[in-house]
């Protein structure tokens, strides 16, 4: 598992998918800009969330600073793609590093 920090720049819509054998599953992606002083251009991580993991991103907003944990998996292709390998970058956990705004604090009863 890997860890990094950055700012959420885009939360993509949920995609509903079906496997070849008819099983349904859901996928959602989140794009996070990270601080990379070695690059001349902005650097992003595009992370995937699948099925129940999609709920982890529901309370986050674009522009929010976060610490996130992710895993890298490489899997072999199949069929006509068997000579290829595919990499998945999956979001494992995420936590906010942003201070609550005054709007967020308005509902607190004290």
N, C-alpha and C positions, 0 to 999 in steps of 0.2 A: 504494500500500500504506500502511496505517495501523498505528500501534503504540500499545499501552496496557498497563497492569499491573493485576492484580487477583487475586482468590482464586476458585478453582474452586468453584462451589456445587452443580453437578450435571453428571454425565456420563450422557447418555441412552443407551438401548439402541440397537444397530444395527438399522436398518430395511432390509429387502430390498425393492426396487422393480422394476417392469418398465415400460419405455416403451411407447408405443402400437404401436411397430413390433417389440416383443418382446425388446428388449435389456434384460438384467438389470443393475442397479446397486445400490450400497449407500449409505446415508446415516447419519450419526451427528451429533448435536448436543452441544455443551458450553455450559453457562451459567456465565459468569464475572461476579462482582460487582466493579465498579470503584469507585475512590475518586472521588467527584464532590462537591466541596464546594459546588456551586451548587444542588444538589437537596436537598429536604427528605426524600426517600425514597431507599431503596437504588437504585442504578442498575446494570443488568445488560447484558451483551452476550450474545446468543444466536448462536453461531457454528456453521456447518455444515462438516462434513468429508464428502467423497465418495470412494468407491472406495478406492484405495490410501492416500489421505491419512488414512483412519480410523486407521491404525497409529500416527500421530503422538501420539495421546492415550493409548495403551495403558499407558504407564509413569507416568501422572499420577494423582493421587488427589484426591477431594473435600477441600477445606480447604487445598490447596497453593497457595502464592503463586506467580504466574507473570507473565512478560512475554510478550505475544502479538502477532502481526502478522496483519493481516487485510485482505481486499480487499472492496470494495463493487461489485456489478454490478447494473445495471438492465436487464431484458429486456422486450420487448413481449409481451403476451399473444397468444394465437392462438384461432381458432375463435370461440366465443361470448364469449371473454374478450379479444378483440382491442382493445377500447377501454381496457384496463387495462395497467398496467405493474407488474412484480414485481421486488422487490429481494432479492438474495442477499447475505448476509454470510458469506464463507468464511474459515475459519482457514487461514493460509498457513504459519505457523511458531509454535512455542511453546517456551519454555524455563523451567525452574524457577528461582525466586528463593528458595525455602525452603532452610533449612539441613538437611542430612541428620539424621535422628533417630538415637538410639542403636541402635534396631533395625536401621536400614539399615547402620550401621557394624559390626554384629556379624559380618558375613560377610567383612570385610576382614582379610586374613591377617597384618597387622603391628600 
